[in-house]
Amino acid sequence: MTVICPGFVLTELHERAVSTASGPPKRKTENFMSAEECARICAHSIAIRENYHIMTWAAWAGSFVAALFPDLLDQVVARYSEASVVRE
């Protein structure tokens, strides 16, 4: 079994989750990993039978916070996602 903590991955879910009548918002994506890159890293970790693979410092911190304060982690992730939306 391989446990993978990828951090923030830019997927279609971001667009669909916060779309408005004018369409999906523009995002600051410099701190988001692409879905393709995440999939490549996951496939490699599984192929070499890693037990754990934590991809970013945010995922590392989140894995500890989730164990102790899961509701807090949900709030932090939601705020970070909202903060990535470019306000015009």
KADA-V64668 format. One record per backbone hydrogen bond with DSSP energy under -1.0 kcal/mol. CO is the residue of the C=O (numbers start at 1). NH is the residue of the N-H. E is the energy in kcal/mol with one decimal. If there is no record, write none. Layout:
# KADA-V64668
co,nh,e
CO,NH,E
CO,NH,E
This chain:
# KADA-V64668
co,nh,e
3,53,-2.3
5,55,-2.6
8,33,-2.9
12,16,-2.5
13,17,-2.8
14,18,-1.1
20,23,-2.0
23,20,-1.5
26,86,-2.8
29,32,-1.7
33,10,-2.9
34,38,-2.3
35,39,-2.5
36,40,-2.2
37,41,-2.3
38,42,-2.7
39,43,-2.7
40,44,-2.0
41,45,-2.6
42,46,-2.4
43,47,-2.4
44,48,-2.1
45,50,-2.6
46,49,-1.3
51,3,-2.9
53,5,-2.6
56,60,-2.1
57,61,-2.8
58,62,-2.8
59,63,-2.1
60,64,-1.1
61,65,-2.4
62,66,-2.9
64,68,-1.2
65,69,-4.1
69,73,-1.9
70,74,-1.9
71,75,-1.8
72,76,-2.4
73,77,-2.6
74,78,-2.2
75,79,-2.3
76,80,-2.5
77,81,-2.4
78,82,-2.3
79,83,-2.6
80,84,-1.0
82,85,-1.3
84,28,-3.3
